[in-house]
Amino acid sequence: MHMSSGATVWLTGLSGAGKTTICRLVEEKLAAAGLPVELLDGDVVRRQLCADLGFSREDRFRNIERVAYVAKLLTRNRVIVLASFISPYRSMRDYVRQEIAPFIEVYVKCSLEECIRRDVKGLYRKAINGEIAHFTGISDPYEEPGQPELVVDTEQETEEASAAKVVEYLIARGYIDARF
């Protein structure tokens, strides 16, 4: 595979939907092909770049502003950025779309019930018990994307199949070249 331009692939969805797993699978495939790729994961960014922020709407937006700035720098330097962020508000994602080009919004669709069933990190249990405030899907809203470039449904397909769809999208739109 060859790189034709940088792009930010922004995976949004509820906690536990599979965003980070899909990003890691895509990252592995692109890196194995020698493409410049960076993964920006919400949990890691929170610890490293945004540890000073909470989870209020204002703090969430500030977190996304910082991530957008980093993703913009990488994208304009021909890196494929894989961003895994709940980014619960449409206005946040609209902001990122205006800041970065090209921007590819991928909605990682998974019902709240399934995310609660998975409860990968035990966070839903804590949120339901009132131990975590401002938790998306429980005490804070999640606004589904209106017109994402791509929708992957992790209740209906494996994370590997979802990752393959992301790679196929990048190839079909000319962001990466499938020639070997």
N, C-alpha and C positions, 0 to 999 in steps of 0.2 A: 504494500500500500504506500502511496505517496500523499503528501500533504499539499493541498492547493491553497488553503487559506486557514486562518484561525477562526474559531467560533466558540461561543459559550453555549453549552447545552445545560439548561437549567431544569433539574428535576424537582418538582414540587408535589407534595402529597402529605398525608397524615403521618405521624410518627408510627413506624412499624409497617409502612406500606411497601418498603423494599427499595427506597431511593438509593441508599448507600451501597447496598449489595449490587444493584444494577450498575451504578457508577464504577464500582471496583471491577466488575466483569468487563465493562466497556474499556476501562483503563488498561486492563491486562491485554486485551486484544490489540488496542492501538499501540501500546508500548512495545509489544512483541513484534509489531510491524515496523518499529523504529520511528514512530510518529511522536512529535512533541506533545505531551498530554500532561495535564495537572488536574488532580482531584481536590476540590474545595468542599470539605464536609462540614456540615453545620456544627456537629459536636466538637470537632477539632478546632474549628475557627473560634468557637465560643471559648475554648480553653486558652488558645494562643493569642488571638487578635482582639477578642471582644470580652475578655474576662470581667471588664468593668461594667458590663451591661446586664440588666435584668431581662424580664420577659414581658414588660408592659408593651403596649402597642408602639409607643415612642422608642423604647429601647430595641424592639425588634426591627423597626425601620432603620435605626442607626446601624444595627448589625448588618442589615442588607446593603446599606449605603457603602459600608466599608468593604464588604465582599464584592460589590459591583465595581468598586474602584480597582481592586486587585484583578478581578476577572477581565476588566477592560484593558489593563496593561498587558496581561498575558495574551489576550485575544488579538490585540493589534500587533503583537510580536509573533504571530502565526502559530500560537499554541491552541490546541483543543482543550477548553476548560470544561470539566465535568463538575457541575455545582449541585450538591445535594442539600437542599434547604426546604424545610416545611414552607417557609414564606407564605403565611396563611392569608394575607390580604392581597387582593387583585392590584390595589394601588402600589404595593411594593413591587410586584412583578412587572407592572407597567413602567415603573420608574427604571428598573433594570433594563427593560426592553429599550427605553429611550437612551440609556447611557451606553449600551453595548451593541455593536453590530459586527457580525451577525449574532443574533440572539435566537435560540431555539428553546421554546418552552415545552417540556415534556411533563404531562400530567400522569403521575404514577397513581392510578386509580385503585382504591381498595376501600371497602366499606369500613365505617367506624367500628361496627360489630366485629369484623374480621381482625382489624388492628388491635382491638381490645382482647380478642381471643389469643392472638399471637403474643401480645404484650412483651416484646423482646427484652425490654430494659426494666420491666416492672413499673413503668411510669404511669400507665393508665390506672393501675390499682391505687397508687398513691394519690393521683388526681381525683379519682372517684371518692376516695376517703377524705378528701379535703387537705391532704398534706402538701399538694403542689397547687399554687395559684396560677392563673393565666395559662392553663394547659389547653392547647389547641384540640378542639373536638369535644372537650368536656366543659371547661369554664370559659373558653375563648372560641370564637368561630373559626372555621376554615372556609374560605370562599373559593369554590372550584373555579379553575380557569374557564374563561368564556370561549376562547378559540385557540387552544394550544396547537402548536405545530404537530404534536404527536401525543397520542394517548396510549399508555400501556396499562393493562389490567392484571394486577398480580394475583387476583382471585381466580382469574380464568386462564392464566398462562404462567409458566415457570419464569423465574427471574432470568434464567438463561435465554428464554424466548424473548423476553422484554429487552434484554441487552442486545440481542441480535437485531431487533427492530430499530434500536437507536443507531447501531452501526449501519444498517441498511439505509436508514434515512440520511445519514451523513454521506454515504456513497451516492445515493440517488440525487442529492442536491449539490453534489460536486465539492463538498467540504474536504473529503478525502477521496483518493483515487484507488480503485480496486486493482490496478495493475501490479503485478509482482515482478 
